[in-house]
Amino acid sequence: MSVAAAAILAGGRGRRLGGVCKPLLVVDGLTIVQRQLEVLLPRVPEVLLLVADLASWQDWSGPARLVVDDEPGQGPLGGLATALRITGGSVLLVAGDLPHLSPALVDALLCDEGEGDGDGGDSHDPDPDAVVPRPHGRPQPLCARYSPRTLSPLLRRLAAQQRRAVELLTELRVRWIDDAELAALDPDGRALTNLNTPADLDLDARGPMR
């Protein structure tokens, strides 16, 4: 499933960081969104910035297209639904607070080869509904690729007020990227480390998205 676009989730309110727009935080001289765009733009036809509103992005002039989430208040799954509807194709979904997004991991998520297995997955599936990292057995649905087939079960879940992204995976055929593969793709173990609290801003935090 070739990807139509990458979609950066940029609409979170960053409550634990005082309400800041996390993609606009500066890390090593660049905003997180700039760091992510450096990885994504050479690899995908288009990058969408999924925002709750345009207030924090009035001065944006970057190469990504601003898209206001048409499922407000529905969290990351609402953003994914917006991106799938707009593109009509597969989407690489990326949380907007990952300052160390790995080119190798992105390449693996975009790769059409591999096998799905485990919970919610079919083995030897050449065309999975999703490709998802699973470090230490913990699925990371906010740095993953989704086929347009995801939209139907996704909309059913939103209508039922079921907004947990990880639970959506139980309805999909998933190709997992597990520890052995992740160790080669991300030897420093930082690609899935996100920023949630002031303590994370020193970038010494380790581990997958919380």
C-alpha positions, -999 to 999 in steps of 0.1 A, spaced: 0 0 0 19 30 -13 14 61 9 -5 91 -2 7 114 25 23 116 60 1 133 86 16 150 116 -7 152 146 -3 188 156 -35 196 174 -28 184 209 -31 210 237 1 201 256 -16 205 290 13 189 309 37 214 292 16 244 301 -5 244 270 23 248 245 20 236 209 45 207 211 54 205 174 67 241 177 91 233 206 127 239 197 150 209 200 187 213 191 180 245 171 150 233 152 113 229 160 101 194 163 80 198 132 110 210 112 130 180 124 101 157 113 97 174 79 134 168 72 128 131 76 93 129 59 95 152 29 120 131 9 100 100 15 63 109 9 43 128 -18 29 152 7 29 161 45 -3 172 62 -2 191 95 -34 182 113 -43 211 137 -72 218 159 -74 254 148 -51 278 130 -44 301 160 -10 286 168 0 283 131 -8 318 118 28 324 108 33 289 93 50 291 59 66 257 58 62 230 31 35 210 49 -2 217 42 -22 229 72 -54 209 77 -80 216 104 -92 184 119 -128 178 108 -134 155 138 -128 180 166 -125 166 201 -120 131 189 -82 129 196 -57 112 174 -82 89 158 -101 120 146 -70 133 130 -64 100 113 -99 99 100 -94 134 86 -62 124 68 -77 92 54 -107 111 40 -86 139 25 -60 117 8 -82 87 -2 -51 66 2 -27 52 28 -14 75 55 17 75 76 5 89 110 31 106 131 26 122 166 38 158 166 60 154 197 86 129 184 118 150 181 140 120 171 119 104 143 142 79 127 146 78 89 152 41 91 120 35 110 100 56 86 115 37 57 104 4 74 69 18 80 67 27 43 80 -6 31 55 -30 15 74 -61 25 69 -80 57 46 -102 76 17 -95 100 13 -116 131 1 -115 166 -30 -99 180 -51 -84 153 -26 -95 125 -26 -121 98 7 -139 92 23 -137 57 -1 -108 48 13 -89 19 -12 -61 22 -19 -53 59 -43 -27 71 -16 -11 93 22 -13 99 29 -5 136 60 -6 158 56 -27 189 86 -21 213 86 -44 243 52 -57 232 36 -22 234 19 -11 202 27 25 191 -3 35 169 7 71 167 38 64 146 23 39 121 10 35 85 -27 29 78 -45 18 47 -78 34 36 -95 3 47 -90 15 82 -115 43 78 -146 23 81 -138 6 115 -123 39 126 -155 58 120 -176 32 138 -153 35 168 -156 73 168 -194 71 165 -194 49 196 -171 73 215 -143 47 215 -112 69 210 -83 47 221 -60 43 191 -44 11 204 -79 -6 205 -85 2 169 -56 -22 161 -76 -51 173 -99 -48 143 -71 -45 118 -47 -68 100 -14 -55 114 22 -60 104 41 -55 136 77 -41 138 89 -58 169 120 -55 191 146 -74 169 137 -53 138 135 -21 159 169 -26 174 184 -24 139 162 5 128 167 26 160 198 14 179 196 44 203 160 37 212 150 73 208 127 73 177 96 67 197 105 89 226 80 117 230 78 149 250 50 150 276 62 169 307 87 195 315 111 168 327 111 154 292 125 186 277 161 177 286 156 149 260 171 124 284 138 104 286 139 70 271 111 46 261 81 45 237 53 70 236 33 71 269 
